[in-house]
Amino acid sequence: GAGVSQSPRYKVAKRGQDVALRCDPISGHVSLFWYQQALGQGPEFLTYFQNEAQLDKSGLPSDRFFAERPEGSVSTLKIQRTQQEDSAVYLCASSLREGDYEQYFGPGTRLTVT
Amino acid sequence: GDSVTQMEGPVTLSEEAFLTINCTYTATGYPSLFWYVQYPGEGLQLLLKATKADDKGSNKGFEATYRKETTSFHLEKGSVQVSDSAVYFCALSDHGNQGGKLIFGQGTELSVKP
């Protein structure tokens, strides 16, 4: 079956541009997570959805970061006025239900801000 | 807050050597513990997990035992292969965390030479 997919796989943005990163979770998965992975580091939690509800956004680094999942499936992470420090790989993961600790990760979107 | 610390890499081994990658954690509750693996050019994959103290997770010849007394979850394999070359991440999910978000260590790169 299809896994978690993300698009685009690579994105180059000029500083100050807005970007939108898309995540298609595994069909039927209730929980969806976004993580940010800087070069040479482990992923860091950004935000969590249960269906369409954003239940935890404590990891979003600034108010330039915004995530949504309006119909409880596809999610979009938007970064406004990108800065060089936003350069990272953005990972999306989904799990079947809340508290199900097996998360399935997408391939990530590598964002480079120039 | 909760955290995970892993031994720094890179780790370079010859084929058939014994592997240990150390991982220790700090958590306020009773976390589940995980090892994820990231092969070159691929997304994060769950390698093994343990959900309570003294549990042993195992997969593909890798093992790790949840040691509450030493707050550790060291990854071991008796005989590594070239195909095991990858980056390994230790992670925890605290049962008190909403939704089961993962907290990762910084990753340990393993290179296995023929």
gemmi code that builds the backbone of each chain (N, CA, C; Angstrom):
import gemmi

chains = {
    "A": [
        ("GLY", (0.817, -1.189, 0.000), (0.000, 0.000, 0.000), (0.853, 1.243, 0.000)),
        ("ALA", (0.230, 2.367, -0.291), (0.968, 3.616, -0.377), (1.389, 4.056, 1.016)),
        ("GLY", (2.598, 4.589, 1.091), (3.089, 5.133, 2.341), (2.784, 6.607, 2.434)),
        ("VAL", (3.480, 7.286, 3.321), (3.332, 8.723, 3.459), (4.097, 9.395, 2.317)),
        ("SER", (3.445, 10.314, 1.642), (4.143, 11.021, 0.571), (4.207, 12.514, 0.890)),
        ("GLN", (5.250, 13.132, 0.399), (5.451, 14.568, 0.632), (5.867, 15.230, -0.679)),
        ("SER", (5.421, 16.463, -0.825), (5.819, 17.212, -2.014), (5.934, 18.695, -1.679)),
        ("PRO", (6.841, 19.417, -2.355), (7.851, 18.844, -3.246), (8.934, 18.126, -2.444)),
        ("ARG", (9.764, 17.364, -3.100), (10.866, 16.724, -2.399), (11.981, 17.712, -2.108)),
        ("TYR", (12.141, 18.681, -2.987), (13.166, 19.709, -2.820), (12.541, 21.067, -3.134)),
        ("LYS", (12.924, 22.061, -2.316), (12.402, 23.395, -2.537), (13.510, 24.384, -2.242)),
        ("VAL", (13.770, 25.254, -3.193), (14.709, 26.344, -2.980), (13.905, 27.632, -2.962)),
        ("ALA", (14.063, 28.404, -1.908), (13.332, 29.656, -1.775), (14.303, 30.781, -1.482)),
        ("LYS", (13.986, 31.929, -2.032), (14.775, 33.113, -1.676), (14.287, 33.615, -0.324)),
        ("ARG", (15.205, 34.167, 0.435), (14.834, 34.697, 1.749), (13.681, 35.699, 1.599)),
        ("GLY", (12.690, 35.523, 2.439), (11.533, 36.403, 2.394), (10.332, 35.827, 1.654)),
        ("GLN", (10.555, 34.760, 0.872), (9.448, 34.134, 0.156), (8.638, 33.259, 1.104)),
        ("ASP", (7.388, 33.012, 0.729), (6.536, 32.063, 1.443), (6.616, 30.712, 0.747)),
        ("VAL", (6.564, 29.629, 1.544), (6.567, 28.286, 0.969), (5.440, 27.465, 1.591)),
        ("ALA", (5.003, 26.456, 0.841), (3.978, 25.534, 1.330), (4.438, 24.118, 1.051)),
        ("LEU", (4.454, 23.305, 2.076), (4.909, 21.927, 1.973), (3.727, 21.010, 2.248)),
        ("ARG", (3.595, 19.989, 1.397), (2.405, 19.145, 1.469), (2.742, 17.759, 1.999)),
        ("CYS", (1.814, 17.213, 2.764), (1.958, 15.851, 3.268), (0.667, 15.069, 3.014)),
        ("ASP", (0.815, 13.902, 2.389), (-0.303, 12.969, 2.218), (-0.060, 11.764, 3.129)),
        ("PRO", (-0.796, 11.661, 4.222), (-0.557, 10.546, 5.138), (-1.123, 9.244, 4.586)),
        ("ILE", (-0.839, 8.171, 5.279), (-1.440, 6.880, 4.924), (-2.949, 6.990, 5.135)),
        ("SER", (-3.705, 6.486, 4.176), (-5.158, 6.589, 4.235), (-5.697, 5.977, 5.529)),
        ("GLY", (-6.540, 6.733, 6.209), (-7.158, 6.229, 7.432), (-6.383, 6.527, 8.700)),
        ("HIS", (-5.176, 7.043, 8.559), (-4.397, 7.377, 9.756), (-4.943, 8.639, 10.400)),
        ("VAL", (-5.178, 8.539, 11.689), (-5.805, 9.626, 12.433), (-4.798, 10.703, 12.801)),
        ("SER", (-3.622, 10.255, 13.212), (-2.627, 11.192, 13.750), (-1.620, 11.590, 12.684)),
        ("LEU", (-1.245, 12.859, 12.707), (-0.266, 13.369, 11.744), (0.682, 14.313, 12.463)),
        ("PHE", (1.961, 14.137, 12.198), (3.006, 14.915, 12.865), (3.892, 15.590, 11.823)),
        ("TRP", (4.395, 16.752, 12.159), (5.458, 17.408, 11.397), (6.689, 17.530, 12.283)),
        ("TYR", (7.836, 17.243, 11.659), (9.129, 17.375, 12.332), (10.064, 18.188, 11.430)),
        ("GLN", (11.027, 18.826, 12.064), (12.070, 19.560, 11.338), (13.410, 18.898, 11.647)),
        ("GLN", (14.169, 18.577, 10.604), (15.469, 17.931, 10.811), (16.564, 18.786, 10.203)),
        ("ALA", (17.348, 19.417, 11.058), (18.496, 20.182, 10.587), (19.614, 19.218, 10.211)),
        ("LEU", (20.541, 19.686, 9.410), (21.624, 18.838, 8.917), (22.423, 18.239, 10.068)),
        ("GLY", (22.559, 16.931, 10.064), (23.355, 16.271, 11.082), (22.688, 16.135, 12.439)),
        ("GLN", (21.402, 16.442, 12.511), (20.670, 16.375, 13.782), (19.503, 15.403, 13.683)),
        ("GLY", (18.949, 15.091, 14.826), (17.729, 14.297, 14.834), (16.521, 15.167, 14.560)),
        ("PRO", (15.425, 14.560, 14.117), (14.192, 15.330, 13.893), (13.699, 15.973, 15.179)),
        ("GLU", (13.133, 17.163, 15.035), (12.521, 17.854, 16.178), (11.047, 18.112, 15.876)),
        ("PHE", (10.234, 17.837, 16.862), (8.779, 17.953, 16.742), (8.370, 19.389, 16.469)),
        ("LEU", (7.446, 19.541, 15.525), (6.855, 20.858, 15.254), (5.410, 20.930, 15.724)),
        ("THR", (4.571, 20.005, 15.207), (3.149, 20.100, 15.487), (2.470, 18.756, 15.255)),
        ("TYR", (1.261, 18.621, 15.837), (0.530, 17.352, 15.813), (-0.945, 17.609, 15.552)),
        ("PHE", (-1.527, 16.771, 14.689), (-2.960, 16.803, 14.408), (-3.583, 15.461, 14.764)),
        ("GLN", (-4.761, 15.540, 15.317), (-5.618, 14.360, 15.418), (-6.824, 14.662, 14.546)),
        ("ASN", (-6.950, 13.931, 13.463), (-7.912, 14.283, 12.415), (-7.649, 15.736, 11.982)),
        ("GLU", (-8.662, 16.583, 12.018), (-8.447, 17.958, 11.550), (-8.034, 18.900, 12.676)),
        ("ALA", (-8.046, 18.408, 13.893), (-7.741, 19.264, 15.037), (-6.237, 19.321, 15.305)),
        ("GLN", (-5.726, 20.523, 15.397), (-4.315, 20.710, 15.733), (-4.209, 20.762, 17.252)),
        ("LEU", (-3.744, 19.659, 17.849), (-3.773, 19.532, 19.299), (-2.493, 19.990, 19.980)),
        ("ASP", (-1.422, 20.097, 19.221), (-0.155, 20.497, 19.829), (0.653, 21.229, 18.770)),
        ("LYS", (0.930, 22.483, 19.010), (1.799, 23.228, 18.095), (2.966, 23.850, 18.869)),
        ("SER", (3.321, 23.212, 19.946), (4.347, 23.750, 20.836), (5.725, 23.798, 20.205)),
        ("GLY", (5.970, 23.013, 19.156), (7.283, 22.983, 18.533), (7.484, 23.968, 17.397)),
        ("LEU", (6.432, 24.646, 16.979), (6.579, 25.608, 15.890), (7.505, 26.728, 16.348)),
        ("PRO", (8.585, 26.999, 15.610), (9.622, 27.911, 16.113), (9.231, 29.384, 16.129)),
        ("SER", (8.278, 29.771, 15.307), (7.860, 31.173, 15.321), (6.479, 31.277, 14.701)),
        ("ASP", (5.903, 32.462, 14.760), (4.574, 32.640, 14.183), (4.625, 32.716, 12.661)),
        ("ARG", (5.808, 32.551, 12.077), (5.898, 32.450, 10.616), (5.510, 31.054, 10.129)),
        ("PHE", (5.476, 30.112, 11.066), (5.150, 28.726, 10.733), (3.679, 28.473, 11.043)),
        ("PHE", (3.012, 27.851, 10.074), (1.582, 27.587, 10.223), (1.280, 26.244, 9.570)),
        ("ALA", (0.471, 25.424, 10.218), (0.112, 24.127, 9.650), (-1.399, 23.952, 9.697)),
        ("GLU", (-1.903, 23.212, 8.731), (-3.340, 22.939, 8.704), (-3.593, 21.551, 8.143)),
        ("ARG", (-4.776, 21.043, 8.492), (-5.217, 19.722, 7.998), (-6.748, 19.778, 7.937)),
        ("PRO", (-7.266, 20.569, 7.037), (-8.684, 20.960, 7.091), (-9.683, 19.822, 6.988)),
        ("GLU", (-9.362, 18.747, 6.282), (-10.330, 17.662, 6.132), (-9.862, 16.387, 6.818)),
        ("GLY", (-8.842, 16.534, 7.630), (-8.386, 15.385, 8.399), (-7.557, 14.389, 7.625)),
        ("SER", (-7.115, 14.771, 6.419), (-6.213, 13.869, 5.689), (-4.957, 14.642, 5.291)),
        ("VAL", (-4.938, 15.249, 4.111), (-3.764, 15.995, 3.651), (-3.468, 17.153, 4.594)),
        ("SER", (-2.175, 17.389, 4.801), (-1.761, 18.511, 5.653), (-0.773, 19.389, 4.888)),
        ("THR", (-0.800, 20.654, 5.205), (0.138, 21.605, 4.617), (0.859, 22.368, 5.719)),
        ("LEU", (2.162, 22.443, 5.595), (2.978, 23.269, 6.483), (3.404, 24.499, 5.682)),
        ("LYS", (3.062, 25.646, 6.184), (3.385, 26.887, 5.485), (4.400, 27.672, 6.293)),
        ("ILE", (5.383, 28.191, 5.614), (6.380, 29.048, 6.249), (6.351, 30.387, 5.522)),
        ("GLN", (6.083, 31.436, 6.275), (6.024, 32.767, 5.689), (7.362, 33.472, 5.879)),
        ("ARG", (7.693, 34.309, 4.909), (8.899, 35.153, 5.008), (10.097, 34.300, 5.433)),
        ("THR", (10.428, 33.313, 4.617), (11.464, 32.344, 4.986), (12.788, 33.038, 5.309)),
        ("GLN", (13.481, 32.431, 6.266), (14.798, 32.888, 6.704), (15.799, 31.757, 6.483)),
        ("GLN", (17.086, 32.092, 6.467), (18.101, 31.067, 6.211), (18.055, 29.961, 7.257)),
        ("GLU", (17.723, 30.323, 8.485), (17.683, 29.304, 9.547), (16.538, 28.316, 9.374)),
        ("ASP", (15.635, 28.592, 8.424), (14.553, 27.646, 8.144), (15.022, 26.499, 7.252)),
        ("SER", (16.209, 26.600, 6.690), (16.743, 25.541, 5.837), (16.872, 24.259, 6.640)),
        ("ALA", (16.220, 23.208, 6.170), (16.167, 21.930, 6.888), (15.375, 20.945, 6.042)),
        ("VAL", (15.309, 19.717, 6.520), (14.384, 18.743, 5.947), (13.143, 18.706, 6.825)),
        ("TYR", (12.005, 18.829, 6.204), (10.733, 18.805, 6.929), (10.092, 17.441, 6.703)),
        ("LEU", (9.877, 16.740, 7.803), (9.357, 15.380, 7.765), (7.916, 15.355, 8.242)),
        ("CYS", (7.136, 14.560, 7.572), (5.759, 14.309, 7.984), (5.655, 12.840, 8.385)),
        ("ALA", (4.897, 12.562, 9.405), (4.674, 11.182, 9.841), (3.208, 11.005, 10.201)),
        ("SER", (2.698, 9.800, 10.015), (1.326, 9.530, 10.431), (1.277, 8.236, 11.227)),
        ("SER", (0.252, 8.137, 12.049), (0.019, 6.885, 12.779), (-1.474, 6.602, 12.790)),
        ("LEU", (-1.790, 5.321, 13.004), (-3.155, 4.875, 12.807), (-4.134, 5.540, 13.755)),
        ("ARG", (-3.708, 5.711, 15.010), (-4.631, 6.269, 15.989), (-3.840, 7.042, 17.025)),
        ("GLU", (-4.545, 7.801, 17.824), (-3.888, 8.562, 18.870), (-3.214, 7.619, 19.849)),
        ("GLY", (-1.999, 7.948, 20.207), (-1.281, 7.142, 21.172), (-0.677, 5.879, 20.579)),
        ("ASP", (-0.888, 5.666, 19.266), (-0.231, 4.556, 18.582), (1.197, 4.989, 18.304)),
        ("TYR", (2.147, 4.336, 18.927), (3.487, 4.893, 18.909), (4.279, 4.539, 17.671)),
        ("GLU", (3.715, 3.786, 16.765), (4.411, 3.482, 15.522), (4.062, 4.547, 14.505)),
        ("GLN", (4.999, 5.419, 14.223), (4.794, 6.469, 13.248), (5.492, 6.093, 11.952)),
        ("TYR", (4.821, 6.367, 10.848), (5.340, 6.088, 9.513), (5.737, 7.424, 8.884)),
        ("PHE", (6.984, 7.483, 8.462), (7.527, 8.748, 7.976), (7.526, 8.830, 6.457)),
        ("GLY", (7.312, 10.037, 5.962), (7.496, 10.323, 4.562), (8.962, 10.588, 4.257)),
        ("PRO", (9.286, 10.791, 2.978), (10.683, 10.976, 2.578), (11.230, 12.350, 2.921)),
        ("GLY", (10.339, 13.278, 3.257), (10.776, 14.611, 3.629), (10.840, 15.581, 2.468)),
        ("THR", (10.770, 16.860, 2.804), (11.007, 17.943, 1.855), (12.246, 18.690, 2.318)),
        ("ARG", (13.243, 18.750, 1.442), (14.463, 19.503, 1.782), (14.277, 20.938, 1.335)),
        ("LEU", (14.226, 21.850, 2.302), (14.057, 23.281, 2.018), (15.407, 23.972, 2.163)),
        ("THR", (15.775, 24.679, 1.123), (16.993, 25.487, 1.160), (16.593, 26.937, 0.929)),
        ("VAL", (16.948, 27.791, 1.876), (16.640, 29.214, 1.761), (17.926, 29.959, 1.435)),
        ("THR", (17.911, 30.654, 0.302), (19.132, 31.338, -0.147), (19.053, 32.851, 0.057)),
    ],
    "B": [
        ("GLY", (12.912, 18.973, 30.553), (12.030, 18.217, 29.683), (12.659, 16.900, 29.280)),
        ("ASP", (11.879, 16.121, 28.568), (12.362, 14.821, 28.093), (13.481, 15.005, 27.075)),
        ("SER", (14.434, 14.067, 27.082), (15.547, 14.152, 26.130), (16.145, 12.776, 25.896)),
        ("VAL", (16.880, 12.661, 24.791), (17.569, 11.437, 24.413), (18.993, 11.797, 24.030)),
        ("THR", (19.940, 11.017, 24.524), (21.352, 11.231, 24.199), (21.926, 9.944, 23.616)),
        ("GLN", (22.550, 10.035, 22.461), (23.174, 8.869, 21.855), (24.650, 9.130, 21.662)),
        ("MET", (25.374, 8.031, 21.530), (26.805, 8.171, 21.305), (27.031, 8.839, 19.961)),
        ("GLU", (28.086, 9.617, 19.911), (28.385, 10.348, 18.690), (29.009, 9.419, 17.668)),
        ("GLY", (28.766, 9.736, 16.426), (29.397, 8.995, 15.350), (30.441, 9.849, 14.677)),
        ("PRO", (30.906, 9.443, 13.519), (30.509, 8.184, 12.885), (31.194, 6.979, 13.528)),
        ("VAL", (30.513, 5.853, 13.433), (31.060, 4.584, 13.874), (31.419, 3.793, 12.627)),
        ("THR", (32.656, 3.352, 12.559), (33.122, 2.565, 11.412), (33.522, 1.185, 11.887)),
        ("LEU", (32.929, 0.171, 11.281), (33.190, -1.215, 11.659), (33.478, -2.041, 10.415)),
        ("SER", (34.161, -3.147, 10.620), (34.332, -4.120, 9.555), (33.146, -5.066, 9.553)),
        ("GLU", (32.865, -5.630, 8.393), (31.767, -6.604, 8.288), (31.970, -7.720, 9.305)),
        ("GLU", (30.866, -8.158, 9.899), (30.797, -9.229, 10.902), (31.247, -8.782, 12.292)),
        ("ALA", (31.575, -7.526, 12.461), (31.934, -7.030, 13.788), (30.671, -6.880, 14.641)),
        ("PHE", (30.883, -6.765, 15.959), (29.792, -6.555, 16.909), (29.519, -5.058, 17.024)),
        ("LEU", (28.236, -4.726, 17.056), (27.836, -3.320, 17.113), (27.134, -3.010, 18.432)),
        ("THR", (27.530, -1.915, 19.049), (26.756, -1.317, 20.132), (26.664, 0.174, 19.869)),
        ("ILE", (25.451, 0.700, 19.907), (25.243, 2.152, 19.874), (24.512, 2.504, 21.157)),
        ("ASN", (25.149, 3.323, 21.977), (24.576, 3.666, 23.277), (23.503, 4.728, 23.174)),
        ("CYS", (22.456, 4.570, 23.982), (21.379, 5.544, 24.056), (20.907, 5.630, 25.497)),
        ("THR", (20.838, 6.822, 26.030), (20.246, 7.048, 27.343), (19.174, 8.113, 27.216)),
        ("TYR", (18.251, 8.100, 28.166), (17.127, 9.022, 28.058), (16.811, 9.654, 29.403)),
        ("THR", (16.109, 10.762, 29.336), (15.532, 11.421, 30.502), (14.063, 11.633, 30.215)),
        ("ALA", (13.213, 11.174, 31.113), (11.777, 11.348, 30.911), (11.094, 11.447, 32.262)),
        ("THR", (10.049, 12.235, 32.333), (9.323, 12.398, 33.586), (8.334, 11.272, 33.808)),
        ("GLY", (7.872, 10.666, 32.730), (6.878, 9.610, 32.855), (7.476, 8.251, 32.562)),
        ("TYR", (6.704, 7.416, 31.885), (7.123, 6.058, 31.550), (7.085, 5.921, 30.026)),
        ("PRO", (8.172, 6.270, 29.383), (8.136, 6.365, 27.920), (8.178, 5.014, 27.220)),
        ("SER", (7.761, 5.018, 25.978), (8.099, 3.956, 25.048), (9.388, 4.379, 24.341)),
        ("LEU", (10.197, 3.399, 23.981), (11.509, 3.673, 23.399), (11.613, 3.025, 22.021)),
        ("PHE", (12.346, 3.691, 21.133), (12.406, 3.278, 19.737), (13.823, 3.441, 19.188)),
        ("TRP", (14.115, 2.612, 18.209), (15.228, 2.873, 17.309), (14.667, 2.992, 15.901)),
        ("TYR", (15.005, 4.128, 15.261), (14.688, 4.352, 13.862), (15.978, 4.317, 13.058)),
        ("VAL", (15.858, 3.936, 11.782), (17.026, 3.870, 10.907), (16.733, 4.652, 9.636)),
        ("GLN", (17.756, 5.341, 9.166), (17.623, 6.125, 7.933), (18.721, 5.671, 6.987)),
        ("TYR", (18.349, 4.858, 5.988), (19.312, 4.416, 4.988), (19.566, 5.548, 4.005)),
        ("PRO", (20.716, 5.548, 3.359), (21.049, 6.630, 2.425), (19.943, 6.841, 1.393)),
        ("GLY", (19.472, 8.059, 1.287), (18.466, 8.399, 0.287), (17.058, 7.955, 0.624)),
        ("GLU", (16.845, 7.419, 1.818), (15.517, 6.929, 2.176), (14.980, 7.658, 3.409)),
        ("GLY", (13.700, 7.438, 3.688), (13.076, 8.044, 4.850), (13.330, 7.244, 6.111)),
        ("LEU", (12.960, 7.825, 7.235), (13.088, 7.150, 8.529), (12.197, 5.916, 8.585)),
        ("GLN", (12.753, 4.819, 9.108), (11.976, 3.586, 9.267), (12.115, 3.116, 10.704)),
        ("LEU", (11.018, 2.636, 11.258), (11.087, 2.048, 12.587), (11.867, 0.746, 12.517)),
        ("LEU", (12.877, 0.621, 13.373), (13.669, -0.608, 13.422), (13.157, -1.534, 14.518)),
        ("LEU", (12.971, -0.992, 15.716), (12.433, -1.792, 16.814), (11.931, -0.862, 17.908)),
        ("LYS", (11.162, -1.447, 18.820), (10.599, -0.636, 19.906), (10.420, -1.487, 21.152)),
        ("ALA", (10.288, -0.805, 22.282), (9.968, -1.459, 23.554), (9.088, -0.499, 24.338)),
        ("THR", (8.030, -1.013, 24.905), (7.043, -0.130, 25.521), (7.072, -0.115, 27.040)),
        ("LYS", (7.809, -1.050, 27.664), (7.904, -0.986, 29.118), (9.213, -1.587, 29.579)),
        ("ALA", (9.520, -1.323, 30.819), (10.800, -1.737, 31.392), (11.012, -3.243, 31.230)),
        ("ASP", (12.260, -3.590, 30.878), (12.730, -4.960, 30.687), (12.264, -5.586, 29.377)),
        ("ASP", (11.452, -4.893, 28.613), (11.089, -5.386, 27.282), (12.323, -5.383, 26.391)),
        ("LYS", (12.394, -6.352, 25.496), (13.448, -6.371, 24.489), (12.792, -6.237, 23.130)),
        ("GLY", (13.228, -5.226, 22.380), (12.798, -5.098, 20.999), (13.830, -5.742, 20.093)),
        ("SER", (13.373, -6.372, 19.001), (14.326, -6.993, 18.089), (13.769, -6.979, 16.679)),
        ("ASN", (14.686, -6.893, 15.715), (14.305, -6.889, 14.304), (15.575, -6.942, 13.474)),
        ("LYS", (15.585, -7.743, 12.439), (16.695, -7.827, 11.470), (18.030, -8.088, 12.164)),
        ("GLY", (18.030, -8.807, 13.273), (19.260, -9.118, 13.984), (19.675, -8.072, 14.992)),
        ("PHE", (18.980, -6.938, 15.007), (19.233, -5.888, 15.992), (18.382, -6.145, 17.244)),
        ("GLU", (18.942, -5.763, 18.394), (18.213, -5.889, 19.654), (18.474, -4.666, 20.521)),
        ("ALA", (17.497, -4.358, 21.380), (17.703, -3.334, 22.396), (16.793, -3.669, 23.570)),
        ("THR", (17.297, -3.514, 24.783), (16.524, -3.813, 25.989), (16.274, -2.538, 26.770)),
        ("TYR", (15.044, -2.343, 27.160), (14.597, -1.173, 27.927), (15.055, -1.359, 29.367)),
        ("ARG", (16.040, -0.554, 29.780), (16.588, -0.652, 31.137), (16.189, 0.590, 31.924)),
        ("LYS", (15.200, 0.435, 32.788), (14.700, 1.582, 33.548), (15.727, 2.022, 34.588)),
        ("GLU", (16.438, 1.048, 35.167), (17.356, 1.397, 36.264), (18.530, 2.241, 35.766)),
        ("THR", (18.907, 2.041, 34.506), (20.007, 2.840, 33.952), (19.510, 3.833, 32.899)),
        ("THR", (18.225, 3.943, 32.742), (17.582, 4.796, 31.722), (18.307, 4.672, 30.389)),
        ("SER", (18.415, 3.424, 29.912), (19.168, 3.185, 28.687), (18.392, 2.270, 27.742)),
        ("PHE", (18.778, 2.341, 26.471), (18.155, 1.509, 25.425), (19.211, 1.330, 24.332)),
        ("HIS", (20.258, 0.627, 24.666), (21.394, 0.477, 23.763), (21.067, -0.479, 22.630)),
        ("LEU", (21.481, -0.119, 21.425), (21.244, -0.949, 20.239), (22.437, -1.875, 20.022)),
        ("GLU", (22.168, -3.152, 19.761), (23.235, -4.125, 19.548), (22.923, -5.007, 18.354)),
        ("LYS", (24.004, -5.438, 17.695), (23.882, -6.462, 16.658), (25.152, -7.287, 16.676)),
        ("GLY", (24.995, -8.569, 16.599), (26.133, -9.464, 16.771), (27.095, -9.465, 15.594)),
        ("SER", (26.584, -9.233, 14.384), (27.435, -9.346, 13.200), (26.880, -8.403, 12.131)),
        ("VAL", (27.522, -7.259, 11.966), (26.979, -6.258, 11.050), (27.361, -6.588, 9.603)),
        ("GLN", (26.544, -6.086, 8.705), (26.767, -6.250, 7.270), (26.922, -4.871, 6.623)),
        ("VAL", (27.492, -4.879, 5.435), (27.657, -3.617, 4.709), (26.308, -2.909, 4.548)),
        ("SER", (25.261, -3.700, 4.357), (23.921, -3.148, 4.137), (23.342, -2.486, 5.389)),
        ("ASP", (23.990, -2.630, 6.529), (23.537, -1.956, 7.758), (24.032, -0.517, 7.839)),
        ("SER", (24.848, -0.115, 6.910), (25.355, 1.265, 6.890), (24.174, 2.224, 6.764)),
        ("ALA", (24.063, 3.112, 7.737), (22.893, 4.000, 7.816), (23.099, 4.927, 9.012)),
        ("VAL", (22.115, 5.808, 9.213), (22.095, 6.627, 10.422), (21.012, 6.072, 11.345)),
        ("TYR", (21.360, 5.869, 12.592), (20.453, 5.270, 13.574), (20.058, 6.321, 14.609)),
        ("PHE", (18.750, 6.402, 14.854), (18.209, 7.379, 15.796), (17.483, 6.664, 16.924)),
        ("CYS", (17.837, 7.002, 18.138), (17.108, 6.561, 19.312), (16.030, 7.602, 19.604)),
        ("ALA", (14.863, 7.167, 20.042), (13.773, 8.104, 20.285), (12.895, 7.609, 21.421)),
        ("LEU", (12.175, 8.540, 22.030), (11.201, 8.162, 23.046), (9.888, 8.865, 22.788)),
        ("SER", (8.849, 8.247, 23.298), (7.535, 8.862, 23.309), (6.987, 8.700, 24.710)),
        ("ASP", (6.804, 9.825, 25.372), (6.312, 9.780, 26.733), (4.805, 9.584, 26.708)),
        ("HIS", (4.329, 8.639, 27.459), (2.895, 8.350, 27.428), (2.063, 9.537, 27.865)),
        ("GLY", (2.719, 10.485, 28.541), (1.994, 11.687, 28.926), (1.904, 12.705, 27.808)),
        ("ASN", (2.706, 12.503, 26.753), (2.671, 13.453, 25.638), (1.442, 13.220, 24.780)),
        ("GLN", (0.762, 14.296, 24.494), (-0.440, 14.192, 23.686), (-0.102, 13.635, 22.312)),
        ("GLY", (-0.771, 12.578, 21.952), (-0.624, 12.054, 20.605), (0.578, 11.165, 20.399)),
        ("GLY", (1.537, 11.179, 21.303), (2.681, 10.306, 21.143), (3.804, 10.890, 20.325)),
        ("LYS", (4.038, 12.214, 20.427), (5.120, 12.794, 19.641), (6.447, 12.166, 20.059)),
        ("LEU", (7.354, 12.084, 19.112), (8.652, 11.462, 19.339), (9.707, 12.516, 19.643)),
        ("ILE", (10.582, 12.170, 20.585), (11.752, 12.991, 20.884), (12.965, 12.162, 20.492)),
        ("PHE", (13.785, 12.701, 19.591), (14.886, 11.958, 19.000), (16.236, 12.374, 19.581)),
        ("GLY", (17.159, 11.418, 19.566), (18.554, 11.758, 19.752), (19.122, 12.342, 18.475)),
        ("GLN", (20.413, 12.681, 18.519), (21.007, 13.390, 17.384), (21.396, 12.473, 16.238)),
        ("GLY", (21.309, 11.164, 16.449), (21.648, 10.217, 15.393), (23.099, 9.769, 15.473)),
        ("THR", (23.320, 8.527, 15.068), (24.670, 7.947, 15.009), (24.846, 7.319, 13.644)),
        ("GLU", (25.823, 7.824, 12.907), (26.083, 7.278, 11.581), (26.962, 6.029, 11.699)),
        ("LEU", (26.523, 4.966, 11.072), (27.272, 3.708, 11.053), (27.741, 3.440, 9.634)),
        ("SER", (29.031, 3.154, 9.510), (29.600, 2.772, 8.224), (30.256, 1.405, 8.394)),
        ("VAL", (29.816, 0.429, 7.592), (30.364, -0.912, 7.668), (31.177, -1.177, 6.407)),
        ("LYS", (32.441, -1.514, 6.594), (33.351, -1.767, 5.471), (33.478, -3.257, 5.213)),
        ("PRO", (33.554, -3.641, 3.923), (33.694, -5.082, 3.604), (35.056, -5.623, 4.037)),
    ],
}
model = gemmi.Model(1)
for chain_id, residues in chains.items():
    chain = gemmi.Chain(chain_id)
    for i, (resn, *xyz) in enumerate(residues, 1):
        res = gemmi.Residue()
        res.name, res.seqid = resn, gemmi.SeqId(i, " ")
        for name, pos in zip(("N", "CA", "C"), xyz):
            atom = gemmi.Atom()
            atom.name, atom.element = name, gemmi.Element(name[0])
            atom.pos, atom.b_iso = gemmi.Position(*pos), 0.0
            res.add_atom(atom)
        chain.add_residue(res)
    model.add_chain(chain)
structure = gemmi.Structure()
structure.add_model(model)
structure.setup_entities()
